[in-house]
Amino acid sequence: MIFISLIVFTLYLFLALFKLNYNTSCTDRKTSDRTMERQVLFSLLLSVCVCSALGQVSYSIPEEMPKGSVVGNIARDLGLDVKRLKSGKARIFTGDSAEYIELSRERGVLLVKERIDRESLCRQTTPCALHLQIILESPMELFRITIEITDINDNSPSFKNDEKRFEISESAVTGSKFVLEKAVDLDIGRNSIKNYSLKPTDNFALRVENQADGNKKVEMVLHKPLDREKDEHISLLLTAVDGGEPQMSGTVKIYVTVLDANDNAPVFTQSVYKAAIEENSPKGTTLTTVSASDLDKGINGKISYALSTSIDSLSDIFMIKQNGEVILVGGIDFERAKNYQIDIEATDSGGLSDSSKIIVDVVDVNDNDPIISILSKSDFILENSPYNTVIVMFSVVDPDSSNNGRVNCRINENMPFAIKTASNDFYTLVTDSELDRERASEYNITVTCSDEGVPSLSSSVTLTLQISDVNDNAPVFERSSYEAYIVENNTPGISIFTVKATDADWNQNARVSYILEDSSVNGVPVSSYVSVSADSGVIHAVRSFDYEQIKDFHFRVKAQDGGSPPLSSNVTVKILIQDQNDNPPQVLYPVQTGGSVVAEMVPRSADVGYLVTKVVAVDVDSGQNAWLSYKLQKATDRALFEVGLQNGEIRTIRQVTDKDAVKQRLTVIVEDNGQPSRSATVIVNVAVADSFPEVLSEFTDFPHDKEYNDNLTFYLVLALAVVSFLFITCLVVIISVKIYRWRQSRILYHSSLPVIPYYPPRYSDTLGTGTLPHVYNYEVCRTTDSRKSDNKFGGAGSQNVLIMDPSSTGTMQRIQSEKSILDEPDSPLEQKPPNNDWRFTQGQRPGPSGPHMPYGTHIRWTSKNGTRATGGPEVAMGTGPWPQPPTEAEQLQALMAAANEVSEATATLGPGTMGLSTRYSPQFTLQHVPDYRQNVYIPGSTATLTSNPQQQQATAQQATQQALPPPQASSQAEPPKAAQTPASKKKSTKKEKK
């Protein structure tokens, strides 16, 4: 460390010399500034000293350094890494004093935070130093830093008053002394006042006397008698010069008025007075009384006292009365100043004076409580923390002195903590015994610090410390072992019972999980018998138990907490299976065989109590479920045999006679004692005979067991019922399908019929030209790929359909449908209301005379996909009534004209739509509409329907000539029929015959 200090010092010396030479070359700078800068640099070079020992670093810097100036590399001087300063959150603790120094963690250096004025910081105290502490965390560390502030010559000497006036008698003897006001220089050392000078020196000489306290006593001595008649007023200039560089000075003017004779000056009785006063004394308290005497009499012997000190603060604290009594007029505090030196002056009316000094010692009083400052603390600590783990670091300061400033700290009793002293006024709170969160999860620690004053003063602070949990407790079961019972034949998954374990730890460390340890029962893993719920500890049966196979088993359950690493404990669980009466008795004897008959023979000479046989049965259950009793259920002769209730022995109860039947059939029932009881039956065949041949002939006729026949009958009845059900079901399905198809064909048939609007008989013409006695509906249907493509038109009371088949040219069929279909009120053929989308103008309406069409003409299109567009009766209306139904030629002419007009009308509609009203599907577009101008032929003619206006009239005339019947046929009362094919003629003949 000394080597590092020498390197730093050499570096600073080099920089200072370079700076000094540069400043010397700049002649435009003022001489005082250059001298000042040299002094600062020289002070910086000579006073910066770094020393480090036992965690303490000291620096020395001059005052008035600018902000941001580097004080020292604290990281290097303390032997720390800059990363350690950052990770440890290094910070400076200054107590209650102002923060002049700051720490740069990034650079690891101490910087000047505020300009430091040594005079305002320490006044005349020397050495002047700042005491800092650098605190690091994780782990906690404390370093003490001392920064000495050295003085620079930044204050010039000054006098309290700008002038001083004396009235001196001309009779003043040579050697008379006149006390002058001392100059004050806030600097210290070599920068303080060095000497005084007085000019002119004709009558007076300056005398400077060094005092024991280091101050100077300045007096003006008369070395030449005064002559009022020659010089009544004398002006002098007193100059005080300090020893700094550059040298500074201060002056005061002295005016002397020469008076008549007063040749004796006042004289104090003591050159130094001493007094003591307690701090915080009230105002008006008398410190001491001074006195001076003057040998003169009269007015020249009257003495007045005054404080001659040049420090303003003293005049604010003390005052001297004219009787020489010195009293307290301000507050006094031992912590601010421990003593005061007061200069006093006694002056007579002739201007002669004497001076003295009062030294006031301030007595400390225990008036300050200890100040506790928390430097660093931990809110949480692990319960397994080792001894002497630092919890809190704090400092305690008592501004009082001696015993009043000695502080002792303690904490409340029964705490696992202790206070240790780190250094002067610094303490740490550490652990001194084991911590257990399960006993105490939180501590409220009260730190009390008391001084040794009388009376003692104390301060306290309460700290809350949380104990963090450590997984140091394993789960504990409520019992050392468990036994549980379960009845056999249980339902798989049923809960048997619950194991419970608790963990004294907290949160995740106390979360218990239950685990079934691996083991086997009779070579089978125990997990196939039971399972354990990991969260609740409920034990469930995995399978159904059978008491006859396993009566008990045991396994181990482990309880494990959620800590890291986890702790666990286990417990033994024994499961006892309880018997249930689930097995009927089994007959061992007599053995029941399916094919042969076994009989017991009883001689006819058998006496009463003769043992015929014994029924032997067992029950695999246990306890009372296995207690068996025997009863005779049926017998051929119940008065002949009995069965023992407990032993199952069959004995005779009377003498056998010749009348008793040879074949005796006994049915014995065996019951257990369970609840409910179970039973088994056995048939015992007994032959009452003396010889075996007798028995053989009798037992060959034994009927077979009816059980087989009963079962066969049941299955036959069941099969018959199933076959009958299937037959009925199939029959219902077939009938339903037939009905459904019939309804579908009827719907399709109705849907293919034309939609003919219904109009009242006397429906009025919208043009007001009259009424039509007959309404004729024409319907043009066209389907490009259907055999039902047709043009339909109907007369009054019937429907006429004009069928146009694209596969044959010029073939037209006329079919008259049944009138009954149209007369049905709910018939699907009922005409919908007219649609305005297909209305034609008056010039577009064809008719029998001119371009008119009969009133009520109805036009309908059927597209390839079955979409139909129907025009209402407003499509074409005649201008007057028809006296008779139109002829066939007129109907054809109207039909062709309507088709041509419709073709032209559809060409004027918007793209992609037929302009239909909302009664038709909006998907009906022009692409679905076939071209009605093509492939429409008139029977017996080669002309086709076309939309060409020039060809319309020629086509109509040609069609009329070819389709008109003979003249006598046109005068018939009923409407003319269209040209018929041979097939249509045969159909018409059949209808007429009907």
Residue, then its C-alpha position, 0 to 999 in steps of 0.5 A: m500500500i505504501f508503494i501505491s501511495l508513492i506512485v500516486f504521489t509521483l504522478y500528482l507531482f508530475l502533473a502539478l509541475f506541468k501545470l505550473n510551467y504552463n501557467t507561468s507562460c500565460t502572462d495575460r493572467k493576473t499575478s494574484d490568480r497565478t499565485m493562487e493556483r500555484q498554492v492550490l496545486f502545491s497544497l494538493l501535491l503535498s497534502v494528498c496522502v493515502c494510508s490504509a490499515l485494518g479497513q480504514v483509509s485516510y485521504s487529505i484534500p484541499e478545500e474548495m475543490p470543484k464538483g466531481s473532483v476525484v478524492g481517491n480510488i477507494a476500490r484500489d485502496l481497499g483492495l476491492d474489485v469494482k464488481r464487488l462495489k456494484s454487487g454489494k450495493a456500496r454506499i456512503f453513510t455520513g450520519d447527520s452531517a452534510e454529504y460532501i463526498e459521493l461514491s462512484r460504483e462504476r469507477g470505484v472512486l470517491l468524488v467531491k459532491e459539493r464544494i467544501d469550505r473548511e472555514s464553515l465546516c470546522r471554523q478554527t478546529t484543526p485538523c478538519a476532517l470528514h468521517l465517512q463509512i462505506i457499507l457493503e452488503s452480501p456479505m455485510e462489510l464496513f470500511r471507515i474513511t477519513i478525509e482531511i480537509t486542508d486549508i488554502n488561502d482563500n480568506s483575507p484578514s478582516f477587521k470588524n470595524d472599518e475605523k477605530r477612534f481614540e481620544i488621547s490626552e496630550s499628557a499621555v506619557t511615552g510608552s502608553k499602550f492603546v489596544l487595537e482591534k485584532a484582524v480575523d482571518l478564517d484561514i489557519g496555519r500559514n494562511s492565517i495572519k502573519n504580521y501587522s503594520l502601522k503607518p505612519t510611525d511618527n508618534f506611535a509604534l506597533r507592538v504585536e505580542n504572541q499569546a499562549d493560545g496562539n493568537k496575537k495581541v496588537e497594541m499601539v504604543l506612544h513613543k513620542p509625546l503628543d502636542r495638541e497644539k501641533d497635531e490635534h487629529i492624527s490619522l493612522l492605517l493599521t494593516a494585517v497581512d497573512g502568510g499565504e500565497p498570494q499574500m492577502s491583507g486587511t486594513v482599518k483606519i485609526y483616528v486619534t484625537v489629542l485631548d488634554a492631560n489624562d496620564n493614568a490608564p486603567v489597569f485590570t486586576q487580572s490579566v486572565y479571568k476564568a469562568a465555567i458555565e453549564e450548557n443550556s443555561p438560561k439567558g442572564t446567567t452571570l459568568t464572572t465579574v471583572s474589574a479595572s482601576d484608574l489612578d486618575k480621579g474625576i472624569n478621567g478615572k471613570i472606566s467603561y468596559a467593552l468586549s473587544t473581540s472581533i468575532d460576531s458570534l461571541s457578542d451574540i452570546f456574552m455581554i459585559k455590563q458597565n460594572g464589569e459583570v459578564i452575563l449570558v445573552g445567547g444559547i450555549d451548547f457544549e456540542r457546538a463549542k466546548n470553551y470560549q475566549i473573550d477579550i475585554e477592554a477597560t477605557d477611561s474617559g481620557g481614552l486610556s485603556d487596558s485589556s484582559k481575557i476571559i476563558v469560559d469553559v462549557v460544562d457538558v450536560n446529558d441533554n442528548d439522547p443516543i441516535i440509532s441509525i440502521l445502516s443495513k438490515s435483513d427482513f428474512i433469515l433462514e431458520n438454519s442460519p449459522y451462529n453469528t449471522v449478521i442480521v442488522m448493522f447499525s450505528v449509535v451516536d451520542p453528541d454528549s461527552s464523557n460518561n454522557g456520551r458512552v452508550n450501551c445497547r441491549i435487546n429484549e430478553n429470551m431472544p436468540f440474538a446478540i449485539k456485538t461491537a464492530s467498531n466505535d459507535f458501530y454495532t451488529l446484531v447477530t444470531d447466537s443460538e438455533l432458530d426454529r421457525e416451527r417454534a417462532s416464525e417472527y421476532n420483534i427485536t427491540v434494540t435499546c441504547s442508553d448513555e451513562g449520564v445522570p439521569s440516563l437517556s435512551s433510545s430504542v428501535t423495534l425491528t421485525l425479523q421473519i424466519s424463513d422456513v427450511n425443510d427440516n421436518a419430515p411428515v409425521f403420521e397420526r398413528s404408528s400403524y393402521e388397521a382397516y377392515i373391508v367386507e369381501n366382494n367389495t366394489p372396486g374403487i371403494s375407499i377403505f380408509t384414510v391415512k393422515a400425516t402432518d408436516a410442521d414446516w410451512n407452505q411447499n415444505a409442508r405439502v404432503s404427498y402419499i405414495l404406495e411403496d412397492s411390495s407384493v402380496n402372495g407374489v402379486p404387486v400390492s398396487s393391484y390390490v389397493s391404491v393411495s390418493a396422493d393428495s388426500g391419503v385415501i386408500h382405495a380398493v383396486r379389486s374385489f377381495d375374496y375372503e376365501q382367497i386372502k384373509d389379510f395383507h399389509f403394505r407400507v404408505k410413504a408420506q413425502d413433503g414438497g421440500s427440496p430435498p424432500l423428507s419422508s416417513n412411512v407407516t404400515v397399513k394392515i387390511l383385514i378382509q371380513d367374510q361375507n356369506d357368499n358361498p352356498p353349502q356344497v354337498l359332498y355326499p351323496v354324490q349327485t350324478g347326471g346319468s346314473v341313479v344311486a340309492e340307499m337300501v333299507p331292509r324291511s326289517a330295519d328298526v326305528g332309528y336305523l341309519v340310512t345314510k348321512v348327508v355330508a356338506v361343507d361351506v367354504d365361508s367362515g364363522q357362523n356363515a359356515w354353520l350348517s343345518y339339515k332339513l327334510q324338504k320333501a319325502t315320499d313318506r315323511a313319516l318314515f324318515e327324519v334328518g338330523l338337524q346338525n349332523g345330516e344323518i337320515r334315520t328311520i322314525r318307525q318300523v318299516t312295513d310291507k306297505d311302504a313303497v320300495k322307491q323312496r325319494l328324499t329331498v334334503i336341504v342344507e342351509d348355512n347360518g349367514q345373513p341372508s342364509r344360503s342353501a343347497t339341496v340333495i336328493v337321496n334315493v332310498a330303496v326299501a327292499d331286502s335284495f338287490p334284484e328287487v331294487l333294480s327293477e324298480f329304479t329303472d323307471f325313475p323319471h328323468d330330471k325335469e330341469y332339462n325339459d323346463n329349460l328347453t321349453f323356455y328357450l323355445v318360447l323365447a325363440l318364437a317370440v323373437v321370430s314373431f317380433l322380427f316378422i311384424t317389424c319387417l311387415v311394418v317397414i314394408i308397408s311404410v315404404k310403400i306408403y311413402r313411395w305412393r305419397q312421393s309419386r302423388i306429390l311429383y305428379h301434382s307438381s308436374l301439373p301446370v299452375i292455372p290461376y283461378y279468376p272469378p267468372r266476371y273478372s273485370d278488365t283492368l283497361g275498363t273495356g268490359t268483362l270477359p265471359h270466358v277466361y283462357n289460360y295459356e301456358v308455354c312449357r319448355t324443357t330441353d332434355s325432358r320428355k314432358s316439354d310442353n306448351k299448355f293452354g286451357g279453356a274454360g272449365s278444362q285445361n288444354v296442354l300443348i306438348m312440344d317434343p324436341s325429339s320429334t318435329g312438328t308433333m303436337q299433342r293435346i291432352q285434356s286433364e281431369k277436371s276433378i283435379l282443378d276443382e279440388p280446393d287444396s289442389p297444388l294446381e291452384q293459380k298463384p296471384p298474378n305477377n307484375d314482372w311480366r306485364f305487357t303494354q297495350g301494343q304488345r297484346p295479341g288478340p283475335s283481331g289485331p295485335h291483341m291477346p285474349y284477356g287472362t292469357h297466362i304464360r308459364w316457362t319451365s326451365k331445365n332444372g324445373t324452375r318455373a316463371t309464370g305471368g299473371p293475367e295482366v300479361a295480355m288482355g283483350t280490348g273487348p269480350w269474345p262472343q265465342p271461344p277462340t278457334e284453334a287457329e286463333q289460339l295458335q296465333a296468340l300463342m306464337a305472338a306471346a312467345n315472340e313478345v316474351s322473347e323480346a321482353t326477356a332480352t331487355l331485362g338486366p343481366g343474369t336475371m329474368g326480372l321475376s318477382t319475389r314469389y320465385s327463387p332468386q337463383f332463377t337467372l337467364q342461364h336457366v331460361p331456354d330459348y323458346r324461339q328455337n325448336v318450337y314447331i306447329p303441327g302440319s307446318t314447317a314454320t317455327l316460332t321466332s322473335n324476328p318481327q318480319q317473320q312473325q306475320a308470315t309464320a302466323q299465317q302459315a301456321t293458321q292455314q295448316a292448322l285450321p279445320p274445315p269451315q263447318a268445324s269452326s262453327q261448333a259451340e265448343p272450342p276447336k281442338a288442335a291437330q291430333t296424332p293417331a295416338s292422341k286420337k285413340k285417347s280422345t275416342k276412349k275418353e268420349k266413349k267413357 
